[in-house]
Amino acid sequence: MSQRRRLTHMRVSVIGGGTITNDEADRAAEVGRELGRRGHTVVCGGLGGTMEAVCRGAKEAGGSTIGILPGDRRTTANEHIDVPIATGLAHARNALVPMNGDAVIALSGGVGTLSEIGFAGIYDRPIVGLETHDIAGLEIETVETPTAAVDAVEAALE
């Protein structure tokens, strides 16, 4: 495992489904609010679902957001993205989302989220899961609340 330096301001990649329930949206927004309150930047895929909800929460708390988009137009980003990054890579952009965070919080999700979790493991990023995939051989710290998720990524980078 690589040496990590303590970060007071982190970029946290938040990954999860593009189509989510109201409860999942509330949970994602609370993760975003908690990250924003603590001065961390949200990195995500920049579109809807989990991505929109976490960014909305971050902005409500005065935080900043980065969206790594699958297409070639920055205008496709959700309205809560401060820095849209068009990649033109489609699903291959899933490698870039965890790469650009100091840690990853995974919220539910499907195969796209699963691929991002895999890339987070390849890049040796701490991974915290809140009702998400459990992958044999990959260390994912499971937590029960949005606050615990942010506490866990901060602790992992101390």
C-alpha positions as protocol buffer text, in pm:
chain_id: "A"
residue {
  index: 1
  type: MET
  ca { x: 0 y: 0 z: 0 }
}
residue {
  index: 2
  type: SER
  ca { x: 127 y: 347 z: -82 }
}
residue {
  index: 3
  type: GLN
  ca { x: 216 y: 612 z: 177 }
}
residue {
  index: 4
  type: ARG
  ca { x: -64 y: 862 z: 226 }
}
residue {
  index: 5
  type: ARG
  ca { x: -22 y: 1216 z: 352 }
}
residue {
  index: 6
  type: ARG
  ca { x: -279 y: 1379 z: 576 }
}
residue {
  index: 7
  type: LEU
  ca { x: -514 y: 1597 z: 376 }
}
residue {
  index: 8
  type: THR
  ca { x: -723 y: 1876 z: 526 }
}
residue {
  index: 9
  type: HIS
  ca { x: -899 y: 1941 z: 196 }
}
residue {
  index: 10
  type: MET
  ca { x: -980 y: 1626 z: 5 }
}
residue {
  index: 11
  type: ARG
  ca { x: -1130 y: 1543 z: -328 }
}
residue {
  index: 12
  type: VAL
  ca { x: -1374 y: 1262 z: -258 }
}
residue {
  index: 13
  type: SER
  ca { x: -1510 y: 1059 z: -548 }
}
residue {
  index: 14
  type: VAL
  ca { x: -1872 y: 972 z: -481 }
}
residue {
  index: 15
  type: ILE
  ca { x: -2005 y: 694 z: -701 }
}
residue {
  index: 16
  type: GLY
  ca { x: -2348 y: 538 z: -736 }
}
residue {
  index: 17
  type: GLY
  ca { x: -2638 y: 473 z: -968 }
}
residue {
  index: 18
  type: GLY
  ca { x: -2767 y: 707 z: -1234 }
}
residue {
  index: 19
  type: THR
  ca { x: -3124 y: 602 z: -1154 }
}
residue {
  index: 20
  type: ILE
  ca { x: -3203 y: 600 z: -783 }
}
residue {
  index: 21
  type: THR
  ca { x: -3490 y: 598 z: -535 }
}
residue {
  index: 22
  type: ASN
  ca { x: -3594 y: 898 z: -326 }
}
residue {
  index: 23
  type: ASP
  ca { x: -3429 y: 740 z: -19 }
}
residue {
  index: 24
  type: GLU
  ca { x: -3104 y: 691 z: -213 }
}
residue {
  index: 25
  type: ALA
  ca { x: -3120 y: 1053 z: -334 }
}
residue {
  index: 26
  type: ASP
  ca { x: -3168 y: 1175 z: 24 }
}
residue {
  index: 27
  type: ARG
  ca { x: -2870 y: 967 z: 141 }
}
residue {
  index: 28
  type: ALA
  ca { x: -2650 y: 1092 z: -144 }
}
residue {
  index: 29
  type: ALA
  ca { x: -2748 y: 1455 z: -78 }
}
residue {
  index: 30
  type: GLU
  ca { x: -2658 y: 1414 z: 289 }
}
residue {
  index: 31
  type: VAL
  ca { x: -2316 y: 1274 z: 192 }
}
residue {
  index: 32
  type: GLY
  ca { x: -2268 y: 1580 z: -28 }
}
residue {
  index: 33
  type: ARG
  ca { x: -2377 y: 1819 z: 248 }
}
residue {
  index: 34
  type: GLU
  ca { x: -2137 y: 1657 z: 494 }
}
residue {
  index: 35
  type: LEU
  ca { x: -1849 y: 1677 z: 245 }
}
residue {
  index: 36
  type: GLY
  ca { x: -1933 y: 2040 z: 170 }
}
residue {
  index: 37
  type: ARG
  ca { x: -1956 y: 2134 z: 540 }
}
residue {
  index: 38
  type: ARG
  ca { x: -1610 y: 1988 z: 596 }
}
residue {
  index: 39
  type: GLY
  ca { x: -1455 y: 2171 z: 301 }
}
residue {
  index: 40
  type: HIS
  ca { x: -1402 y: 1872 z: 73 }
}
residue {
  index: 41
  type: THR
  ca { x: -1462 y: 1870 z: -303 }
}
residue {
  index: 42
  type: VAL
  ca { x: -1699 y: 1616 z: -460 }
}
residue {
  index: 43
  type: VAL
  ca { x: -1576 y: 1434 z: -772 }
}
residue {
  index: 44
  type: CYS
  ca { x: -1839 y: 1237 z: -963 }
}
residue {
  index: 45
  type: GLY
  ca { x: -1962 y: 1137 z: -1306 }
}
residue {
  index: 46
  type: GLY
  ca { x: -2145 y: 1468 z: -1342 }
}
residue {
  index: 47
  type: LEU
  ca { x: -2486 y: 1346 z: -1460 }
}
residue {
  index: 48
  type: GLY
  ca { x: -2808 y: 1247 z: -1277 }
}
residue {
  index: 49
  type: GLY
  ca { x: -2911 y: 1016 z: -996 }
}
residue {
  index: 50
  type: THR
  ca { x: -2649 y: 979 z: -723 }
}
residue {
  index: 51
  type: MET
  ca { x: -2426 y: 1227 z: -905 }
}
residue {
  index: 52
  type: GLU
  ca { x: -2687 y: 1503 z: -911 }
}
residue {
  index: 53
  type: ALA
  ca { x: -2800 y: 1440 z: -553 }
}
residue {
  index: 54
  type: VAL
  ca { x: -2452 y: 1442 z: -399 }
}
residue {
  index: 55
  type: CYS
  ca { x: -2361 y: 1760 z: -589 }
}
residue {
  index: 56
  type: ARG
  ca { x: -2685 y: 1930 z: -485 }
}
residue {
  index: 57
  type: GLY
  ca { x: -2606 y: 1850 z: -122 }
}
residue {
  index: 58
  type: ALA
  ca { x: -2248 y: 1972 z: -153 }
}
residue {
  index: 59
  type: LYS
  ca { x: -2359 y: 2302 z: -307 }
}
residue {
  index: 60
  type: GLU
  ca { x: -2625 y: 2351 z: -36 }
}
residue {
  index: 61
  type: ALA
  ca { x: -2341 y: 2335 z: 219 }
}
residue {
  index: 62
  type: GLY
  ca { x: -2110 y: 2568 z: 25 }
}
residue {
  index: 63
  type: GLY
  ca { x: -1893 y: 2293 z: -122 }
}
residue {
  index: 64
  type: SER
  ca { x: -1743 y: 2251 z: -468 }
}
residue {
  index: 65
  type: THR
  ca { x: -1801 y: 1985 z: -731 }
}
residue {
  index: 66
  type: ILE
  ca { x: -1622 y: 1833 z: -1028 }
}
residue {
  index: 67
  type: GLY
  ca { x: -1805 y: 1627 z: -1290 }
}
residue {
  index: 68
  type: ILE
  ca { x: -1613 y: 1388 z: -1515 }
}
residue {
  index: 69
  type: LEU
  ca { x: -1855 y: 1348 z: -1804 }
}
residue {
  index: 70
  type: PRO
  ca { x: -1886 y: 1056 z: -2046 }
}
residue {
  index: 71
  type: GLY
  ca { x: -1958 y: 1270 z: -2351 }
}
residue {
  index: 72
  type: ASP
  ca { x: -1783 y: 1546 z: -2539 }
}
residue {
  index: 73
  type: ARG
  ca { x: -2001 y: 1835 z: -2419 }
}
residue {
  index: 74
  type: ARG
  ca { x: -1962 y: 2012 z: -2086 }
}
residue {
  index: 75
  type: THR
  ca { x: -2322 y: 2132 z: -2112 }
}
residue {
  index: 76
  type: THR
  ca { x: -2451 y: 1783 z: -2025 }
}
residue {
  index: 77
  type: ALA
  ca { x: -2338 y: 1823 z: -1663 }
}
residue {
  index: 78
  type: ASN
  ca { x: -2602 y: 1852 z: -1394 }
}
residue {
  index: 79
  type: GLU
  ca { x: -2672 y: 2206 z: -1273 }
}
residue {
  index: 80
  type: HIS
  ca { x: -2472 y: 2158 z: -951 }
}
residue {
  index: 81
  type: ILE
  ca { x: -2136 y: 2090 z: -1119 }
}
residue {
  index: 82
  type: ASP
  ca { x: -1877 y: 2368 z: -1078 }
}
residue {
  index: 83
  type: VAL
  ca { x: -1609 y: 2216 z: -1300 }
}
residue {
  index: 84
  type: PRO
  ca { x: -1745 y: 1998 z: -1584 }
}
residue {
  index: 85
  type: ILE
  ca { x: -1481 y: 1788 z: -1760 }
}
residue {
  index: 86
  type: ALA
  ca { x: -1591 y: 1646 z: -2096 }
}
residue {
  index: 87
  type: THR
  ca { x: -1402 y: 1326 z: -2181 }
}
residue {
  index: 88
  type: GLY
  ca { x: -1568 y: 1172 z: -2486 }
}
residue {
  index: 89
  type: LEU
  ca { x: -1482 y: 835 z: -2327 }
}
residue {
  index: 90
  type: ALA
  ca { x: -1833 y: 701 z: -2255 }
}
residue {
  index: 91
  type: HIS
  ca { x: -1812 y: 430 z: -1984 }
}
residue {
  index: 92
  type: ALA
  ca { x: -1432 y: 430 z: -1998 }
}
residue {
  index: 93
  type: ARG
  ca { x: -1455 y: 755 z: -1800 }
}
residue {
  index: 94
  type: ASN
  ca { x: -1541 y: 533 z: -1502 }
}
residue {
  index: 95
  type: ALA
  ca { x: -1165 y: 488 z: -1456 }
}
residue {
  index: 96
  type: LEU
  ca { x: -1117 y: 864 z: -1418 }
}
residue {
  index: 97
  type: VAL
  ca { x: -1373 y: 926 z: -1144 }
}
residue {
  index: 98
  type: PRO
  ca { x: -1195 y: 727 z: -868 }
}
residue {
  index: 99
  type: MET
  ca { x: -853 y: 825 z: -1004 }
}
residue {
  index: 100
  type: ASN
  ca { x: -929 y: 1193 z: -936 }
}
residue {
  index: 101
  type: GLY
  ca { x: -1039 y: 1146 z: -577 }
}
residue {
  index: 102
  type: ASP
  ca { x: -823 y: 1096 z: -270 }
}
residue {
  index: 103
  type: ALA
  ca { x: -1083 y: 845 z: -147 }
}
residue {
  index: 104
  type: VAL
  ca { x: -1409 y: 694 z: -272 }
}
residue {
  index: 105
  type: ILE
  ca { x: -1757 y: 673 z: -120 }
}
residue {
  index: 106
  type: ALA
  ca { x: -1977 y: 418 z: -298 }
}
residue {
  index: 107
  type: LEU
  ca { x: -2355 y: 445 z: -266 }
}
residue {
  index: 108
  type: SER
  ca { x: -2560 y: 152 z: -398 }
}
residue {
  index: 109
  type: GLY
  ca { x: -2538 y: 145 z: -780 }
}
residue {
  index: 110
  type: GLY
  ca { x: -2512 y: -109 z: -1059 }
}
residue {
  index: 111
  type: VAL
  ca { x: -2241 y: -235 z: -1292 }
}
residue {
  index: 112
  type: GLY
  ca { x: -2103 y: 114 z: -1360 }
}
residue {
  index: 113
  type: THR
  ca { x: -2054 y: 167 z: -987 }
}
residue {
  index: 114
  type: LEU
  ca { x: -1904 y: -180 z: -962 }
}
residue {
  index: 115
  type: SER
  ca { x: -1647 y: -90 z: -1230 }
}
residue {
  index: 116
  type: GLU
  ca { x: -1560 y: 234 z: -1047 }
}
residue {
  index: 117
  type: ILE
  ca { x: -1510 y: 39 z: -723 }
}
residue {
  index: 118
  type: GLY
  ca { x: -1274 y: -192 z: -911 }
}
residue {
  index: 119
  type: PHE
  ca { x: -1074 y: 102 z: -1045 }
}
residue {
  index: 120
  type: ALA
  ca { x: -1059 y: 253 z: -695 }
}
residue {
  index: 121
  type: GLY
  ca { x: -897 y: -71 z: -582 }
}
residue {
  index: 122
  type: ILE
  ca { x: -648 y: -62 z: -870 }
}
residue {
  index: 123
  type: TYR
  ca { x: -555 y: 298 z: -781 }
}
residue {
  index: 124
  type: ASP
  ca { x: -523 y: 209 z: -411 }
}
residue {
  index: 125
  type: ARG
  ca { x: -790 y: 456 z: -300 }
}
residue {
  index: 126
  type: PRO
  ca { x: -962 y: 402 z: 35 }
}
residue {
  index: 127
  type: ILE
  ca { x: -1317 y: 282 z: -38 }
}
residue {
  index: 128
  type: VAL
  ca { x: -1613 y: 337 z: 192 }
}
residue {
  index: 129
  type: GLY
  ca { x: -1942 y: 168 z: 112 }
}
residue {
  index: 130
  type: LEU
  ca { x: -2289 y: 277 z: 214 }
}
residue {
  index: 131
  type: GLU
  ca { x: -2535 y: 7 z: 98 }
}
residue {
  index: 132
  type: THR
  ca { x: -2323 y: -91 z: -202 }
}
residue {
  index: 133
  type: HIS
  ca { x: -2135 y: -384 z: -353 }
}
residue {
  index: 134
  type: ASP
  ca { x: -1914 y: -615 z: -148 }
}
residue {
  index: 135
  type: ILE
  ca { x: -1626 y: -752 z: -354 }
}
residue {
  index: 136
  type: ALA
  ca { x: -1415 y: -1045 z: -236 }
}
residue {
  index: 137
  type: GLY
  ca { x: -1048 y: -951 z: -207 }
}
residue {
  index: 138
  type: LEU
  ca { x: -1112 y: -576 z: -203 }
}
residue {
  index: 139
  type: GLU
  ca { x: -1115 y: -382 z: 122 }
}
residue {
  index: 140
  type: ILE
  ca { x: -1434 y: -178 z: 143 }
}
residue {
  index: 141
  type: GLU
  ca { x: -1518 y: -22 z: 477 }
}
residue {
  index: 142
  type: THR
  ca { x: -1893 y: -58 z: 523 }
}
residue {
  index: 143
  type: VAL
  ca { x: -2074 y: 216 z: 717 }
}
residue {
  index: 144
  type: GLU
  ca { x: -2435 y: 286 z: 807 }
}
residue {
  index: 145
  type: THR
  ca { x: -2474 y: 664 z: 771 }
}
residue {
  index: 146
  type: PRO
  ca { x: -2358 y: 951 z: 548 }
}
residue {
  index: 147
  type: THR
  ca { x: -2171 y: 1111 z: 839 }
}
residue {
  index: 148
  type: ALA
  ca { x: -1992 y: 783 z: 911 }
}
residue {
  index: 149
  type: ALA
  ca { x: -1894 y: 761 z: 543 }
}
residue {
  index: 150
  type: VAL
  ca { x: -1722 y: 1100 z: 554 }
}
residue {
  index: 151
  type: ASP
  ca { x: -1564 y: 1021 z: 892 }
}
residue {
  index: 152
  type: ALA
  ca { x: -1425 y: 700 z: 743 }
}
residue {
  index: 153
  type: VAL
  ca { x: -1263 y: 862 z: 438 }
}
residue {
  index: 154
  type: GLU
  ca { x: -1108 y: 1129 z: 659 }
}
residue {
  index: 155
  type: ALA
  ca { x: -972 y: 865 z: 897 }
}
residue {
  index: 156
  type: ALA
  ca { x: -836 y: 659 z: 608 }
}
residue {
  index: 157
  type: LEU
  ca { x: -626 y: 953 z: 491 }
}
residue {
  index: 158
  type: GLU
  ca { x: -485 y: 1057 z: 832 }
}
